[in-house]
Amino acid sequence: MSSTRVRGSSKIDSQGVEASVWITGDQLLVDHPALRAAEQLHGRDGLEVLLIESQARRRRLPYHRHKQILVLSAMRHYAEDLRARGYRVSYLRSNSIADGLRAHLGRLRPNYLYCMAASEYRARQFQQRIPSLLKPDVQRDDWVKILPNEQFLISTHNPCPDPEPRKRVVMENFYREMRRHFQVLLEPDGSPTGGKWNFDEENRKPLRAGISLPEVAEWEPDEITLGVIAEIRQEEGTGEVENFHWAVTRSQALEALDNFIATRLVDFGPYEDAMTTRSGTLFHSLLSPYLNLGLLEPLEVVRAAEEAYRLGRAPINSVEGFIRQVLGWREFIYWQYWQQMPGLEDANHWQAHRRLPDLFWTGETEMNCLKQVVSRVLADGYSQHIERLMIICNYCLLAGIDPRQVADWFNAVYIDAFDWVVLPNVIGMGLNADGGRTATKPYIASANYINRMSDYCKGCQYDPKQRTGRQACPFNILYWNFLIEHEQALRGNPRLGPAVLGLNRVGADERKVIGSEAEQVLKRISPEAG
């Protein structure tokens, strides 16, 4: 028996409803293509909108409670907004999406079901199987209408046709084509604004001592959000429910965008790779949760940043660096996801099989950088991108942690995480487990990088300058051990030449010491490794 329950739909008269529009919880677009198409064909009076809270999806991983609150509150606010705009809405809580759809279609018996193609592979597969899975009393074969996904700009422009087998597509080329197609930061003659496409060299500064860090906009929970918080407090999950202050509506998300442009975009560029114990956000936008839920759309975010430059409110290196993340990397990651699925889920190029250490669930470790970042994520569901790449993924790659376990952890604890972004970002770029299809080199680094870009090493018992010995940072031991173990494979990558050539200065005796100390470090990480 299904436990599907209707929330907030009141007593809806289903007579005369020609079509249902199913909107998923990560597609909260103000102009939803499925809703637009259904209304054009059947009129507003001839349709009903459906949203489903799936208990099965919520229980798939031990999701961070802030993430659960954000998604559920945003969905419920979205349903109320649709009602305020004059739409009939059915909001169901069900064991699964399939159960919710069966209950809705059984009650309403519409002639058509409209939806937008899911961003995630498994969800899109399910959408395509709806006609055979549900089999309502419908006479036509084309009763399910799946509209193209409009949350990503490559839905309207694909700068990279399907590549030839084994041919690598480089993000820089992808990004430049996106800039050209959407006419972003371009001069009338087609040249890049500022004289070059890439300002990365200006955007790699450690945090300047004494610089003030702006506060991030926060929103007090309203009645709907407080109701969600009360529910989530009683359920299992990671982290606590306290201190939830994320935006949960489109209007609030637009305020978040305005706040970023006004208070943090100016300094975003120089310090986008900086890390500090002082703050987990620095000058980052914190807009990814809203983009990934559909509360903001990528092009409007890009145009807002571009306008700030044109009006003289932010420098080109900051604006280009931010636009690169949205128009370049976000779109490229989504494209890579669909190029590599479903094989990306199990990619393991470096044959890493160690269990994810308990420290990722407790934050308890003697390594100050990991302690700072993991504790921050467990508390807030967020850390900025360079900490994800060069602290967490760097550590897991060097330590040989199973890529799928790392990806599951990211999906569980990060407030902006979904499969389409986690798998190529973590398994592909961060862990290089896809064999280099997403990124042209493994993003590995010793403690020297962390010491240069952060203040984490100052509060740590380990010495970032020692390669071996009792006080040597585990990052150094694992880094050099990784180079030694994979020397032959790494020498074939031109971008890693200098790093691998450094092994020429490591003699046979020191290599043995590094291997022995690495073995001890790895045993502490995962005693049952193998």
N, C-alpha and C positions, 0 to 999 in steps of 0.2 A: 504494500500500500504506500502510495506517495505521501510525503509529509508536506507537500507544497502548501504554502500559506500566502494569502493575498494581503499586502500592506498598502494602505492608503489609496486603494482604487475605488472605494465607496461602492455603491451598487450601480455598476455600469450596464446600461442597456446595450446588449451586443447586436440587437437587430439593426440591419442596414450597414454593418461594418464589412467593407469589402476586403480590407487588407490589414495585416499586422506588421508593425515595424519593430524588429528586435534590435536593441542597442546594447552592446556589451559594456561592462564597467570601465573599460579602458578606451572607450570611444565617445567621450562626452563632448562632442563637437557642437558648437552653437549652430552651425549649418551642416547638419548630418546628411550625407548624400542619400542614404536609404529613406530618410524621412522626407527629404526634398523630392525624390523621385515618386514616392508613394502619394504624396500630397498633390503633385502635379497631375497624376493620372486618376486619382480617386477622390480628391478633395479632402479637406480636413475632417469633415463629418463622416467620411467613409473609411477612416482608419483608426487604429488604436496602437499606442506605443507600448512595448513590453521591455521591462528591465528585470533581470533575475540575479538574485544573490545565491550563489552556489556554495553549499556547505562543503561539497567534495573538493572544490578548488581551494577553499580557504584552509582545508586540512592537509593539503598536499605537502606543505613544508611548515616548520615552526616560524611563521612569519612574524616580523617585528610588529608589535602592537600599534605603533604609530602608522605603519604602512596599512594595517587593517582599518584603522580609524579613518585614514585619508581616503582610501578607496570607497569604503561604505558611506562615509559622510558625503563625499562628492557625488556618488550615485544618487543618494536620497535627495540631495539639494537639486540635482539635475532633474529628477522626476518632478519635484515641486515647481521648478522653473518652467518645465513643459506644460504643466497644468495651468500655471499662471498665463501662459501664452495661448491657452485655449485648446490644448490637446487632451484627448482621453488617454490615460496612462494606467497600465496594470503593472504593479511592482510586486514581484513574487520572491519569497524566500523558499528555496527548494533544496532537496538533497543533492541535485545535480542540475546542470543546464538542460539535459535531456528530459528529466522529470518535469522541470518548469515549463519547457516548451510543450510537452504532451498535455499538461494540465491546461495551459493557455489555449492551445489549438482545439482541445476537446471542448472547452467552454465556448469559444468564440466561433470556431469553424469558418475562418476567413478563406477567401478564394486565393489569396496571395500572402506570402511571407517575405518581407523585404529585410535585408541586412547588409552591412558593409563588410567586405572581406576582412577577416581577422588579421592582426599584425603577427600573431604567433602561428607557427606551422601546425601544431596539433589542433588548435582551435579552427584553423581554416579547413583542415581535413574533415573535422566534424561538420562544419557548415556544408561542405560538399556532399556529405552522407545523409543530410537531413531528410531528403525525399525517401530514401530507402529505410531509414531508421524509424521515422515517425508514422509514415503512411496514413495520413488523415483521409477523411472521406472527400477527396478532391478528384475531379474527373480529368484535369489537365496535367501534363507532364512538367510544365514549366512554372509550377506554382511557387517555387522558391527563387527569389531574385537576389543574387549576390552582387552588390555594387562594388566598383573598385575602391580600394583604400585611399582616402584623401588626407591621412595624417602625415604622409611623407611626400616630399616634392618629387621624388623619382617616379611617383605614380603618373605624373604628367610629363616627365622628361627623364629618360634613361641615358645618361652620358656614356655609359659603358655597356654596349651590347654583350650578350653572352660570350665570354672569352673562349678562346680555343683551349682544348684540354691542356692543363699544366701551365697555362699562360697566366702570369700574375698581373693583376690590375693594381696600380699604385694609387694611393689615396690622393696624392698631390695633383695628378692628372685629372682624376675624377672631380676634385674640388674646383679646379680651374674651369672645367666644362660647365659645372653648375653655376659658377659666377657668370660666365658668358651667357648662358641660357636665360638666367633670371635677371641679367643686367645689374649685378650687385657690385658696388665699389669699382665701377668701370668709368673711364673717361669717354668723351664723345668719339675719340679715335679708336676705342676698343682696348686701350692700354689699361693696366691696373692702376687704380687710384693710389697715389703715394709712390709710384714708380716701380713697384715690385709686388709680386703675388704673395709673398711670405715674409712676415716680420718676426719669425721665431727667434732669431738671434737677439732681438731686443726684449724678448719675453721669457728670459730664463734667469731672473735675478732672485737671490735669496731676500727674505724680508729685511728691509732697512731698519736698523735699530731706531727705536723711538717713534716710528710712524704710527699714527693713530688708525685704529680699525673701526669702520662704521658698524653700527648695529643693523641687524637684518630685520625687515618688517615682520611683525607677528600679528596674528588675529586671535581674539578671544573666542573660544568655542561658543556657538549659539545653542539653542534648544535641541536642534537636530543632532549636532555634533556631540553634545553632552549625553544624549540618549545612546549614541553609538559607543561612546566611552564607557558608559555604565555596562553595556553588553560585553564589550571586549575585556573589561576588567574581570569578568567572571569566566573567561575562556583562556585556553592555553595559548602561549605565544612567547616570543622573545622580547625582552625589554619591559618597560612599564608604560602605563597609560598617561602618567603625569607629564606636564609641560608640553602638551600638544598644541602647537600654534601655527600649523600650516594653513595655507589658503585652501578652501574647499569648494569655491564657486568660481565661475568665469570672471565675475567682476573683481573678486579678490585676487585672482591670478593676474589680471591686468594691472592691478595695483602693485603686485609683486614685480612685474615687468617695469613699471614706471619707477619703482623704488630702486631697482638695480641700475637702470640707466642714469638716474639722478645722483646716486650715492656711491656706486662701486665700479661702474664701467671705466671711469677715468684711469684707475689704478689696476684694473683687471689684468691688462696685458703684461706689464713688467713682472708681476708677482703671481702669474697663473700657475707656476710650478713651485712656488715657495711653500714651505710647511713650517708650522710653529705650534708650540704648546699653548700659545695665547688664544688661538682660535681655530675652529674646524672649518670656517667658511671664508675667512680673509675677504677677498674682493670677488668671490665667485657669485654667480647669478642665483643659484638654487631654483632655477626654472625648470630643470629636467622633469621633476614629478608632474608638473602641469602640462608640459609638452607631451609626456608619455601617456597621460590620461585624456588628452584632447581638450583640456581647458584653455590651452594656448595653441596657436598654430605656428609652424616654423617660419613661414615667410613674414608674418606680422612681427615676430621677434627679430628677425634679420633686418627688416625695414626700420624698426625702431632704433636699432643700433646704428645703422647707416645714417639715419637722419641726425642722430646725435653728433656724428662726425661732420656732416654737411653744415650743421649749425654751430660748429666750433666748440661743442660741449665735451668732446672726448677725442683723444689722439688716435691717429691711424693705427698704430701698433696694437692698442687695446681693442679697437673696433674690429680690425681684421682678425685678431686672435679669437675674439668671441664668435664672429661670423663663421670662422673656420670650424669651430666646434659644432655649430648648428647646421649650416649649409653643407659643410664638408664632412666632418667625421660622423655625425649622427646619421646622415643619409647614406654614407658609405657603409657604415656598420649594418644598417638595415638591408642594403643591397647585398652585402657579403652573407648575411644570414640566409637570405633566400637562395643565393648561389650554392651554399654549402649544406643546407639541410636536406635530409635528416642526418647525414653522416657527421655533422659538426658536434652533435650531442655526445658522441663516443670517441671523438678525435683524441689521440694520445701519442703524438709524434715522438716525445722523449721517453715514452714508456714509464711514466710516473705512477706509482701504485701505493704510496704511503697514505695512511689514513689522515684525514684532517685533524690536526692537534686540538686538544681540548681548550687551549688558550683562546681559540676563536669563539668559544661560547662563554668564556669566563673573563677574558682580558688579563688573566694572570700570567705574567712572564717577566723575566728579568731584563729583557730587551726593551728599552724605554720607547723606541719608535713604535714597535708593535703594540706595546701596552697603551700608548697614547691613542693610536688610531683605532684599534679594536675596541677599546673602552668607549671611545666616542661614538662608534657605530652602534654598539650595543645600547648606548644610552639614547641616541637620537635618530638612528636609522640613516645616518648620512656621514660621509666624509668626501672631501673633494677629490678630483680625478687623479691628481698625481700621487696622492696617498694610496689610492686603489691600485695604481699601476706599479709604482716604484717602492712601495712598502709591502703591501699585501701580496700582490701577484708576483713580484720579484722574489719575495721570501718563499712562496709556494713553488715557484718554478725551480729555484735553487735547491729546495729541500725535497723535490720529487713528490709533491702531494698530488693525489689523483685529481685530474682536471674536473671531472664531473662533480666530485665532492666540493671542490672550490666554487664551482658555478652554482651549485645548490645553496651553498652558504650565502653567496652574493644575492641570489634570488630571494632568500629568506629574510635577510637583515636589512637590505638597502631599500629605502622608501621609493626610489625611482626605478626599481629593477623589474624587468620582464624578460622572458626568454630571448626575444629578438635582439635585445641590447646586451644581455649578459653573455650569451654563448659566443658571439664573435668578439666581444670586448675582453672577456675573461679567458675563455678557452682559446680563442684565436690570437688576439693581440697580447694579452697579459701573460699567458702561459706558452704561447707559440706552439700550442699542441696541434694546430692545423697544418703544420709543416711550412708555415710562412705564407699562406694565402692571404691572410689579413694584413700582416705587418712584414716588412722586408727583413727584420732581424729579431732575435729574442731580446726583450727589454730587460737585460740583466745588469746589475750594478753592484759594486762593493759598498762598504760603509762610507767610503770617501764621498760618494755622491750624496748620501743621506746627510753626512756631516756638512757638506757644502751648501745644501739647499734647505736645511732646517736647524733648529736648536735642540733637537731630540738628543743628540749625542752628549750634550753638556750635562744632562741629568741621568746618564747611564753608567753602570759599573764597568761596561766594556770599553776598550780603547779602539776607536775607529781606524787608528793608524797601524795597528798590529795585525799581521797576517796570520801568525800562529802564536800559540802560548795561552796560558790560563786567562789572560785579560783580553785576548783577541776577540773582536766582535764576530759573532757567528755569521753575520753577513759576509765578512771577509773569508772566513774558512770555507763556507759553502760556495762562495763565488769562485774561488780558485779551484776548489774541488770539481765544480761543474765544468770549468774550462779544461781541466785535466782529463776528466772522464769523457768529454765530448770533443776533444781537441781536433780530431780528424774531420768531423762533420762541421765544426765551427770554422775551420780554416777555409772552407769553401765559400763562406759568406763574406763578400768584400767589405760590408759595413762593419764587420767585427774584426777586421784585420789587426788594428792596433792592439785591441784587447788580447787577442790570441797570441800575437807576437810577444806580448809580455811574458808568456810562458818560457820564452827563450832564456829569461833571466832566472828561472826557477830550476835549480838543479835537482838531480835524482833524489838526494837525501831529503831536501825540503819537500819534494813531491810526496814522499813517503809520510812525512810528518803531517802534511795537509790531509792526506787520505786517512790517516789514523785519527786525527782530531775531528775530521768531518764525520767519520763513523760514530764517534762518541756523541757529537751534536745530534746526529740523525737518530740515534738510539733514544736520546732524551725526548726528541720530537715525537717519535712513533716507534715504541719498542718492538711492535709486532711487524715492522716493515718487511716487505717482500712481495 
